[in-house]
Structures are given as structure tokens and as C-alpha cells.
Amino acid sequence: MEKKLYRSRYDKKLAGVCGGLAQYLNMDPTVVRLVWFLITLFAGAGLLAYIICALVIPEEPAEIV
């Protein structure tokens, strides 16, 4: 089964980008959020990248129970 990148439906603070990226990379979401914040703070492009990711990356499909 191939791995796909989705915005997280459940582990999200804003749009679920960091939660989905953390799940895809098998990392702690807090670490991903911290790195993204530091990129935004020092490089300035993090906010624009987050907005683009929120628009481009599809939301995680709902689980059928």
C-alpha cells in the first residue's frame, strides 16, 4: 500500500497541514509544528507555504465505520 500525504482530520490546530505531515513522516506533530514555526519566524516563507499546503493537500478521507 502506498503512502499518501493528507491534511489531518483529527490532529489539527488550523488546517491540519502539520498533523498530516507528521503522520506521513511518522514524527511527533509538535516537532513538525515547532520546525514550521521556526521556518516562518526566520525565513518568512513558512506562512505562505502553509497556506499553499492547506489549499493543495487534500483532507484525510473519513473512516467508514
C-alpha positions as CSV (number, residue, x, y, z in Angstrom):
1,M,0.0,0.0,0.0
2,E,1.4,3.4,-1.0
3,K,1.7,6.2,1.5
4,K,-0.2,9.4,0.7
5,L,0.0,12.8,2.2
6,Y,-3.2,14.2,3.6
7,R,-4.1,17.1,5.9
8,S,-5.1,15.6,9.2
9,R,-8.8,15.5,10.0
10,Y,-8.3,14.9,13.7
11,D,-4.8,16.2,14.7
12,K,-5.1,19.8,13.6
13,K,-4.7,23.2,15.1
14,L,-5.5,25.3,12.0
15,A,-5.9,23.4,8.7
16,G,-4.3,20.0,9.6
17,V,-1.2,20.5,7.5
18,C,1.4,19.9,10.3
19,G,-0.6,17.0,11.7
20,G,-0.8,15.3,8.3
21,L,2.8,15.9,7.5
22,A,3.8,14.4,10.9
23,Q,1.7,11.4,10.2
24,Y,3.2,11.0,6.7
25,L,6.8,11.3,8.1
26,N,6.0,9.2,11.2
27,M,7.0,12.0,13.6
28,D,5.6,13.8,16.6
29,P,3.2,16.6,15.4
30,T,4.6,19.0,18.0
31,V,8.1,18.7,16.4
32,V,6.7,19.4,12.9
33,R,4.8,22.4,14.3
34,L,7.9,23.8,16.0
35,V,10.0,23.4,12.9
36,W,7.3,25.0,10.8
37,F,7.1,27.9,13.3
38,L,10.9,28.4,13.2
39,I,10.9,28.4,9.4
40,T,8.2,31.0,9.4
41,L,9.9,33.1,12.1
42,F,13.4,33.1,10.5
43,A,12.8,32.6,6.8
44,G,9.4,34.2,6.4
45,A,8.2,31.9,3.8
46,G,6.6,29.4,6.2
47,L,3.2,31.2,6.4
48,L,2.9,31.3,2.6
49,A,3.9,27.7,2.3
50,Y,1.4,26.7,5.0
51,I,-1.4,28.5,3.1
52,I,-0.4,26.8,-0.2
53,C,-0.2,23.4,1.5
54,A,-3.7,23.9,3.1
55,L,-5.1,24.6,-0.3
56,V,-3.3,21.9,-2.3
57,I,-3.1,18.9,0.1
58,P,-6.4,17.0,0.3
59,E,-8.1,16.4,3.6
60,E,-7.8,12.9,5.1
61,P,-10.7,10.7,4.0
62,A,-13.3,10.0,6.7
63,E,-13.1,6.5,8.0
64,I,-16.1,4.3,7.3
65,V,-17.2,2.5,10.5
